Amino acid sequence: MGNWWSERTRGQKVGIVVAAIVVLGAVGSDSESTDNSDAPEQDVAAAESTSTVSAADVDTTPTTRATTTTTTRPTTTTTQPTTTTTTLPDGSFSDGILLVGEDIEPGLYLTGRDGCYWARLTEPSGGLDAIIANGNVASRAIVEIDANDEAFESSRCGTWVPYQPPAEPATSFGDGIWAVGSDIAPGLYASDGVSGCYPARLSGFSGNFEDLISNNNIDGHALVEIQSGDVGFESTRCGTWTAVDTTATVGTPEPFGDGIHLVGIHIAPGRYRIENASGCYYARLSGVSGTFGDIITNNNADGTVTVDIAASDTAFESSR
């Protein structure tokens, strides 16, 4: 049983107190120590979306009555029952527990209703054991219903529509689940002033844990590289992501706060110090894919913390 919105971690401690890091001086020798961090927590939250999902009303077959027949006996009237279907002519559908292959067809579907709950099911029994994968929608969701699924459950979701790619991918977007290459373009994206931002790179839209390539929880300045091989990207509590201008450079070391910062673009290389830290986590990074392979060195430290950020580092991550 999978859970699309369950907490997924990459081993980083995440806190809520943002401390300013101040400059000591020029680049020094690199310090290397490693430590694992605690798992982040994720909630579902609403945010903006650049895509719009149109809702359609449910078709209702009108009640029909049989012809009244009069004989020497009293008149009798027969009424056929009214039937309602949640499946619409364009392949979209609304809430309910629907049979795959009968009520709805397998495929990729999109909805934009906050607070929506969905579940792929092995059977329409309503039992927990029947859940293949499920989730709660934050602003916008894409789900792939498999041909092997027996049923699909939807509550407070409005209308699910068959996914259609937009004419052009966006380079600025908000929270939700997005298709890489069609909804959004691959590249480096940043969002500033976030709290509890959860980004995740995805290899599919099944809602299973196996779809997860990498994820994170970020406070302060959020940064992620969405790669061309990614199928999807999920964002919760991250505000608006915008493409990073990699031509802008910074040459003088200045104080900076928590988050993930590109070296040479957001912060200058050099020796930095923070005083009175408590549970401070920092990491020098060779990339911003969000995987463990990006970590050059990392540490958890209290009190006075000094670190050398090298010019060859791609990015620097700081929490608490």
NUZAVO-962761 format. One record per residue: y, x, z of N, C-alpha, C in turn. Coordinates in steps of 0.02 Angstrom, whole numbers, padded with zeros to 5 digits, always signed. Atoms other than C-alpha are relative to their C-alpha. Example, Ala and Ser with C-alpha at 12.3 -4.5 7.8 and 13.67 -1.06 7.14 Angstrom:
2
-00059+00045+00000-00225+00615+00390+00060+00045+00000 -00059-00042-00003-00053+00684+00357+00055-00039+00037 
// end
This chain:
320
-00060+00043+00000+00000+00000+00000+00062+00044+00000 -00060-00039+00003+00165+00072-00053+00058-00039+00026 -00062+00034-00021+00338+00034+00009+00059+00037-00030 -00055-00032+00037+00481+00072-00109+00056+00022+00045 -00059-00015-00041+00610+00068+00029-00018+00035+00065 +00017-00037-00060+00511+00159+00162+00033+00067+00001 -00034-00063-00006+00584+00320+00229-00040+00055-00033 +00033-00057+00031+00543+00472+00126+00042+00061+00015 -00038-00057-00025+00591+00646+00182-00015+00062-00040 +00014-00066+00028+00605+00822+00118+00008+00054+00053 +00003-00049-00053+00607+00904+00288+00067+00025+00024 -00065-00024-00022+00793+00914+00328+00025-00040+00058 -00033+00037-00054+00875+00872+00492+00066-00027-00025 -00063+00030+00019+01019+00753+00468+00033-00027+00062 -00037+00023-00058+01153+00716+00597+00061-00037-00020 -00059+00041+00015+01314+00621+00611+00065+00034+00018 -00062-00033-00019+01439+00746+00683+00017+00052-00051 -00020-00046+00053+01531+00838+00545+00045+00054+00030 -00040-00055-00027+01596+01009+00596+00030+00040-00056 -00033-00039+00052+01719+01113+00496-00023+00072+00005 +00021-00069+00003+01661+01285+00440+00061+00041-00020 -00060-00039+00014+01798+01418+00442-00020+00069-00025 +00013-00062+00035+01810+01581+00347+00006+00060+00047 -00008-00063-00035+01778+01751+00424+00027+00053-00047 -00025-00052+00043+01799+01863+00274-00040+00006-00062 +00031-00013+00064+01719+01943+00123-00075-00005+00007 +00072+00008+00002+01538+01931+00071-00034+00056+00038 +00038-00050-00036+01416+02019+00186-00072-00004-00022 +00071+00001+00016+01229+02041+00188-00029-00069+00014 +00032+00065-00008+01117+01888+00172-00045+00001+00060 +00046+00009-00056+01028+01825+00327-00053-00049-00022 +00054+00043+00022+00859+01748+00297-00042-00020+00059 +00045+00029-00050+00770+01634+00420-00016-00070-00021 +00021+00067+00022+00677+01474+00392-00017-00043+00058 +00018+00050-00050+00654+01317+00490-00007-00066-00034 +00007+00068+00025+00595+01143+00454+00045-00045+00039 -00045+00047-00033+00702+00994+00499-00033-00067+00005 +00028+00067-00012+00673+00818+00554+00006-00044-00060 -00001+00047+00056+00644+00672+00439+00060-00045+00004 -00057+00046+00000+00795+00566+00385-00023-00072+00003 +00013+00071+00000+00807+00380+00401+00041-00034-00052 -00035+00035+00052+00858+00259+00269+00003-00073+00013 -00008+00073-00001+00928+00084+00270+00019-00022-00069 -00022+00028+00064+00960-00029+00125+00072-00023+00008 -00070+00021-00004+01146-00056+00090+00024-00019-00068 -00029+00023+00063+01250-00140-00043+00051+00050-00024 -00051-00042+00029+01360-00043-00163+00012-00024-00070 -00020+00023+00066+01440-00056-00332-00051+00016-00052 +00044-00012+00056+01348-00061-00498+00039-00009-00064 -00034+00006+00064+01404-00035-00676-00037-00046-00048 +00037+00045+00043+01270-00150-00748+00005-00070+00027 -00004+00070-00021+01276-00339-00745-00063-00036-00021 +00059+00040+00015+01125-00453-00736+00022-00073-00005 -00018+00070+00008+01151-00628-00804-00055-00043+00029 +00049+00046-00031+01066-00770-00710-00005-00062-00044 +00011+00061+00038+00990-00922-00794-00032-00051+00044 +00028+00054-00041+00944-01090-00725-00073-00009-00017 +00070+00013+00009+00764-01139-00705-00009-00064-00041 +00013+00059+00041+00699-01258-00839-00042-00050+00039 +00038+00053-00034+00633-01424-00772-00022-00052-00051 +00026+00051+00046+00521-01539-00872+00015-00069+00029 -00019+00066-00027+00588-01718-00854-00061-00043+00014 +00052+00048-00016+00484-01856-00777-00010-00050-00057 +00014+00050+00053+00398-01969-00904-00040-00057+00030 +00036+00059-00025+00331-02145-00876-00042-00030-00057 +00044+00032+00049+00187-02230-00964+00026-00070-00016 -00021+00067+00020+00214-02393-01058-00029-00053+00047 +00023+00054-00044+00205-02547-00947-00040-00052-00040 +00044+00047+00035+00062-02662-00997-00007-00063+00042 +00006+00064-00036+00060-02847-00951-00058-00040-00028 +00056+00045+00019-00099-02954-00955+00002-00059+00048 +00003+00055-00048-00158-03100-00852+00002+00027+00071 -00005-00032-00065-00162-02973-00710+00073+00021+00012 -00069-00024-00013-00002-02909-00622+00016+00063-00039 -00023-00059+00037+00102-02779-00712-00013+00064+00040 +00011-00065-00033+00052-02598-00673+00041+00054-00036 -00040-00055+00027+00160-02443-00697-00029+00067+00023 +00027-00067-00016+00093-02264-00706+00054+00052-00014 -00051-00052+00007+00209-02115-00677-00033+00069+00003 +00026-00068-00001+00163-01936-00724+00044+00044+00044 -00040-00042-00046+00218-01802-00599+00047+00047-00037 -00047-00049+00027+00369-01690-00630-00026+00070+00015 +00022-00069-00010+00323-01505-00655+00059+00046-00012 -00054-00049+00006+00438-01355-00633-00029+00070-00009 +00022-00069+00010+00415-01177-00697+00057+00047+00015 -00051-00049-00014+00507-01020-00639+00008+00050-00057 -00005-00044+00058+00478-00931-00805+00046-00029-00053 -00050+00023+00048+00620-00942-00931-00019+00022-00070 +00021-00015+00069+00607-00938-01122+00011+00072-00021 -00014-00068+00021+00683-00763-01137-00043+00051+00037 +00044-00046-00036+00547-00688-01025+00025+00015+00070 -00024-00009-00068+00655-00687-00868-00031-00051+00046 +00029+00046-00048+00600-00773-00709+00037+00004+00066 -00035+00004-00064+00663-00824-00538-00051+00006+00057 +00040-00012-00060+00593-00822-00360-00065-00040+00002 +00064+00033-00010+00417-00868-00309-00056+00051+00001 +00059-00042+00007+00240-00798-00313-00031-00018-00067 +00017+00014+00069+00196-00785-00496-00061+00041-00022 +00059-00034+00025+00032-00740-00583+00018+00042-00061 -00013-00046+00055+00043-00588-00697-00047-00016-00057 +00039+00017+00059-00016-00628-00872-00004-00074-00013 -00002+00072+00010+00001-00816-00845+00071-00026+00008 -00068+00022-00011+00170-00854-00767+00051+00050-00029 -00045-00052+00024+00251-00687-00812-00041+00055-00034 +00033-00054+00036+00210-00543-00928+00013+00067+00035 -00014-00067-00026+00189-00362-00872+00060+00031-00036 -00056-00033+00031+00338-00252-00907+00051+00025+00050 -00054-00028-00040+00499-00176-00843+00054-00054+00009 -00048+00054-00015+00619-00297-00756+00057+00025+00043 -00061-00020-00034+00794-00285-00685+00030-00060+00037 -00039+00050-00036+00888-00383-00551+00058+00035+00035 -00058-00029-00032+01056-00358-00467+00021-00039+00062 -00015+00042-00057+01044-00468-00312-00013+00038+00065 +00007-00034-00064+01076-00388-00141-00044-00041+00047 +00042+00035-00048+00950-00430-00004-00063-00028-00031 +00060+00023+00034+00814-00465-00131-00062+00037+00026 +00064-00029-00017+00633-00437-00077-00049-00012-00057 +00050+00008+00053+00497-00404-00206-00065+00035+00022 +00064-00031-00015+00312-00359-00198-00048-00009-00059 +00055+00003+00047+00176-00316-00323-00064-00012+00039 +00056+00023-00041+00013-00397-00267-00067+00005-00037 +00068+00002+00028-00175-00380-00293-00027-00071-00002 +00020+00070+00000-00192-00566-00255+00055-00040+00033 -00054+00041-00028-00076-00711-00211-00018-00031+00067 +00023+00027-00064-00150-00731-00036+00054+00000+00053 -00052-00006-00050+00007-00683+00059-00016+00049+00054 +00019-00049-00050-00087-00553+00161+00030+00068-00013 -00028-00067+00008-00021-00378+00193-00045+00044-00042 +00046-00041+00039-00177-00303+00115+00007-00011-00075 -00008+00015+00071-00129-00382-00050+00059+00038-00031 -00060-00033+00026+00032-00279-00066-00017+00068-00030 +00006-00065+00035+00025-00138-00194+00061+00042+00014 -00065-00032-00014+00209-00093-00175+00050-00054+00011 -00053+00050-00011+00363-00183-00113+00066+00035+00015 -00065-00029-00013+00547-00157-00081+00053-00052+00013 -00060+00041-00009+00716-00226-00032+00055+00030-00043 -00047-00024+00051+00851-00214-00163+00068+00015+00030 -00068-00018-00017+01014-00122-00130+00041-00001-00064 -00046+00007+00055+01134-00185-00262-00033-00012-00068 +00028+00003+00068+01022-00160-00415-00070+00031+00002 +00068-00026-00001+00835-00134-00444-00033-00006-00068 +00044+00003+00058+00715-00095-00585-00071+00006+00026 +00070+00000-00022+00530-00135-00557-00045-00006-00062 +00050+00006+00053+00382-00108-00673-00060-00039+00026 +00058+00041-00018+00252-00246-00658-00057+00020-00046 +00056-00027+00038+00084-00176-00711-00047-00056-00023 +00047+00049+00026-00044-00269-00816-00059-00012+00048 +00055+00007-00048-00173-00239-00678+00021-00037+00064 -00022+00039-00058-00065-00328-00547-00023-00073-00009 +00021+00070+00002-00129-00501-00503+00059-00047+00005 -00058+00044-00011+00037-00573-00445+00061+00041+00018 -00063-00031-00018+00219-00535-00412+00039-00049+00043 -00038+00042-00047+00319-00602-00264+00073+00020-00001 -00072-00011+00003+00508-00621-00266+00035-00050+00044 -00037+00043-00045+00625-00689-00134+00073+00022+00004 -00072-00013-00002+00816-00701-00136+00021+00049-00054 -00013-00049+00054+00816-00604-00300+00039-00029-00059 -00034+00029+00057+00901-00728-00415-00046+00003-00061 +00038-00002+00062+00842-00695-00592-00018+00072-00018 +00024-00062+00028+00736-00549-00651+00001-00007-00076 -00003+00002+00073+00768-00508-00834-00036+00061-00028 +00030-00058+00031+00670-00395-00952+00052+00054-00011 -00049-00055+00004+00755-00224-00948+00017+00015-00072 -00026-00020+00065+00863-00185-01098+00050+00057+00011 -00046-00056-00011+00951-00014-01108+00069-00016-00027 -00068+00010+00026+01140-00015-01128+00013+00043-00061 -00016-00037+00061+01225+00052-01282+00012+00075+00014 -00016-00069-00018+01284+00211-01193-00017+00012+00073 +00011-00016-00070+01227+00298-01033+00066+00015+00035 -00061-00010-00039+01359+00306-00895+00000+00070+00031 -00008-00064-00035+01427+00467-00817+00033-00012+00068 -00024+00019-00066+01492+00374-00664-00034-00066+00019 +00039+00059-00018+01391+00245-00567-00006-00005+00076 +00005+00013-00072+01360+00169-00395-00072-00005+00023 +00067+00005-00030+01211+00125-00286-00046-00044-00041 +00051+00038+00035+01049+00051-00351-00053+00045-00029 +00051-00038+00036+00904+00106-00460+00018+00000-00074 -00025-00008+00068+00948+00173-00631-00052+00037-00043 +00043-00035+00047+00851+00227-00786+00037+00060-00028 -00032-00062+00024+00889+00408-00830-00008+00005-00075 +00000-00007+00073+00936+00436-01011+00023-00063-00035 -00025+00062+00030+00980+00253-01043+00056-00030+00042 -00054+00024-00044+01078+00187-00892+00049+00056+00017 -00041-00056-00020+01141+00357-00836-00023+00063-00036 +00016-00063+00033+01149+00529-00918-00024+00051+00051 +00018-00055-00045+01061+00679-00840+00061+00045+00012 -00054-00047-00014+01174+00808-00758+00013+00007+00074 -00021-00011-00069+01260+00864-00599+00048-00055+00021 -00043+00055-00025+01338+00722-00496+00018+00013+00072 -00024-00008-00068+01441+00722-00337+00032-00064+00024 -00034+00055-00033+01504+00592-00214+00026+00025+00066 -00031-00030-00059+01624+00636-00074+00010-00052+00055 -00014+00042-00057+01648+00566+00101-00055-00050+00015 +00055+00047-00010+01475+00487+00115-00028+00006+00071 +00032+00000-00065+01380+00442+00274-00069-00032-00007 +00068+00026+00008+01190+00423+00271-00018-00013-00072 +00016+00008+00072+01186+00439+00081-00072+00019-00013 +00070-00013+00019+01007+00426+00016-00006+00002-00076 +00015-00005+00071+00977+00493-00161-00074+00018-00010 +00070-00016+00016+00803+00502-00240-00010+00004-00075 +00020-00006+00070+00742+00566-00407-00069-00029-00008 +00061+00038+00008+00601+00460-00477-00036+00016-00066 +00041-00009+00060+00457+00483-00600-00023-00066-00029 +00019+00066+00025+00432+00295-00622+00031-00055+00042 -00029+00058-00033+00477+00119-00565-00053-00046+00031 +00054+00040-00028+00313+00061-00489+00014-00020+00073 -00013+00011-00070+00384+00067-00312-00047+00038+00045 +00047-00040-00039+00241+00181-00256+00032+00065+00022 -00024-00063-00026+00271+00336-00152-00007+00057-00051 +00013-00052+00049+00200+00440-00294+00056+00007-00052 -00056-00004+00047+00355+00400-00399+00054+00049+00024 -00054-00040-00029+00461+00508-00283-00006+00074-00020 -00002-00071+00017+00508+00680-00354+00033+00039+00057 -00035-00030-00056+00634+00726-00219+00049-00051+00029 -00050+00044-00031+00751+00642-00095+00037+00037+00055 -00041-00034-00050+00878+00681+00040+00039-00053+00039 -00050+00039-00036+00995+00609+00172+00060+00046+00010 -00058-00045+00003+01172+00677+00159+00060-00034+00033 -00066+00019-00026+01334+00663+00258+00052+00047-00028 -00054-00043+00025+01500+00728+00193+00003-00001-00076 -00004-00007+00073+01493+00792+00014-00070+00000-00029 +00067+00006+00029+01340+00735-00085-00001+00030-00070 +00007-00033+00064+01277+00831-00235-00073-00005-00021 +00069+00004+00025+01122+00806-00345+00000+00017-00074 +00011-00012+00071+01057+00867-00511-00054-00048-00025 +00047+00045+00031+00975+00727-00610-00024+00033-00065 +00026-00039+00056+00860+00810-00735-00023-00045-00057 +00016+00040+00060+00818+00754-00912-00071-00027+00002 +00068+00024-00005+00634+00736-00867-00009-00055+00052 +00004+00054-00050+00672+00612-00726-00001-00067-00036 +00003+00068+00028+00629+00430-00764+00054-00044+00031 -00049+00041-00035+00741+00351-00632+00036+00037+00054 -00039-00028-00055+00869+00384-00496+00018-00057+00047 -00015+00050-00050+00890+00287-00334+00056+00025+00046 -00058-00019-00042+01050+00286-00229+00015-00056+00049 -00017+00048-00052+01090+00200-00064+00053+00030+00045 -00056-00022-00043+01252+00216+00037+00033+00064-00025 -00028-00062+00029+01316+00350-00081+00067-00010-00035 -00064+00011+00034+01473+00268-00150-00007+00009-00075 -00001-00009+00072+01517+00317-00328-00017+00073-00018 +00018-00066+00026+01431+00464-00413+00041+00014-00064 -00036-00020+00060+01537+00557-00541-00025+00068-00023 +00023-00063+00029+01492+00700-00658+00043+00057+00025 -00036-00059-00027+01540+00872-00589+00031+00039-00057 -00034-00043+00048+01668+00972-00686-00018+00073+00016 +00024-00068-00014+01580+01141-00694+00048+00053-00026 -00049-00049+00023+01731+01224-00777+00051+00016+00055 -00046-00013-00056+01834+01210-00616-00031+00051+00047 +00025-00053-00044+01817+01364-00506+00047+00009+00059 -00039-00017-00059+01875+01418-00334-00015+00072+00018 +00010-00072-00012+01903+01601-00292+00014+00022+00071 -00020-00019-00068+01974+01603-00116-00039-00041+00051 +00037+00038-00051+01865+01558+00034+00047-00044+00042 -00038+00048-00040+01930+01404+00125-00049-00038+00045 +00044+00041-00042+01860+01298+00269-00028-00060-00039 +00030+00058+00031+01740+01160+00216-00046-00034+00050 +00040+00039-00046+01636+01025+00299-00072-00009-00023 +00070+00013+00015+01460+00955+00291-00011-00026-00070 +00020+00024+00066+01367+00912+00133-00032+00056-00040 +00028-00049+00046+01305+01007-00019+00056+00020-00049 -00058-00025+00038+01433+01117-00109-00024+00053-00050 +00015-00051+00050+01419+01218-00270+00041+00063+00014 -00034-00064-00012+01460+01402-00242+00038+00021-00062 -00043-00019+00056+01605+01458-00352+00036-00059-00032 -00032+00060+00027+01651+01277-00396+00031-00041+00056 -00027+00036-00057+01671+01186-00230+00021+00047+00057 -00017-00049-00052+01671+01335-00111-00008+00071-00028 +00004-00069+00022+01696+01522-00134-00054+00036+00041 +00046-00040-00040+01563+01649-00083+00038+00038+00054 -00032-00037-00054+01599+01742+00079-00038-00009+00065 +00029+00007-00067+01561+01753+00265+00037-00055+00037 -00029+00059-00033+01588+01592+00361-00028-00007+00071 +00021+00010-00069+01578+01545+00545+00020-00069+00025 -00016+00063-00034+01572+01385+00647-00011+00011+00074 +00004-00006-00072+01600+01374+00835-00028-00064+00031 +00024+00056-00040+01514+01262+00963-00043-00049-00040 +00045+00042+00039+01383+01197+00842-00056-00027+00045 +00056+00029-00036+01246+01083+00907-00049-00029-00050 +00049+00023+00049+01090+01062+00801+00023+00010-00071 -00025-00014+00067+01179+01137+00651-00057+00021-00046 +00048-00020+00051+01068+01145+00496+00039+00025-00060 -00031-00024+00061+01118+01253+00349-00054+00030-00045 +00048-00029+00048+01031+01313+00191+00038+00028-00060 -00023-00029+00063+01074+01431+00049-00049-00022-00054 +00042+00032+00050+01010+01354-00112+00005+00035-00068 +00001-00026+00069+00958+01417-00284+00008-00055-00052 -00009+00057+00044+00975+01242-00357+00012-00063+00041 -00015+00063-00035+01015+01061-00314-00045-00056-00025 +00049+00051+00021+00858+00971-00374-00024-00041+00059 +00023+00035-00060+00821+00920-00194-00070+00019+00021 +00068-00022-00017+00651+01008-00189+00003+00060+00046 +00004-00057-00046+00593+01138-00063+00009+00067-00037 -00007-00062+00039+00591+01268-00202+00071+00023-00007 -00070-00019+00005+00781+01267-00201+00024+00042+00059 -00024-00033-00062+00792+01341-00025-00011+00076-00004 +00004-00073-00005+00832+01528-00019-00012+00018+00073 +00010-00007-00073+00853+01530+00171+00029-00063+00032 -00030+00054-00038+00887+01397+00302-00009+00013+00074 +00003-00013-00072+00909+01383+00490+00026-00061+00038 -00030+00046-00048+00944+01270+00638+00028+00042+00056 -00033-00044-00049+01068+01344+00761+00048-00039+00043 -00050+00027-00047+01178+01304+00912+00051+00055+00016 -00052-00048-00021+01339+01384+00974+00039+00027-00059 -00037-00033+00055+01427+01509+00861-00049+00019-00055 +00045-00011+00056+01346+01516+00690+00039+00036-00055 -00031-00038+00054+01388+01647+00558-00049+00005-00058 +00044-00004+00058+01319+01646+00381+00037+00031-00058 -00027-00029+00061+01347+01746+00222-00024-00042-00059 +00016+00036+00061+01354+01642+00063+00012+00047-00058 -00004-00049+00054+01317+01754-00086+00026-00032-00064 -00025+00024+00065+01399+01740-00256-00057-00022-00045 +00058+00019+00041+01225+01725-00331-00032-00065+00022 +00025+00065-00022+01188+01568-00228+00027-00055-00045 -00023+00057+00040+01197+01406-00327+00039-00049+00043 -00032+00050-00043+01244+01295-00180-00014+00016+00074 +00008-00007-00072+01259+01285+00010-00001-00068+00031 +00008+00064-00033+01200+01140+00117+00014+00007+00075 -00018-00002-00071+01268+01100+00291-00004-00069+00029 +00004+00063-00035+01230+00963+00416+00013+00011+00074 -00021-00006-00070+01305+00941+00591+00033+00066+00015 
// end
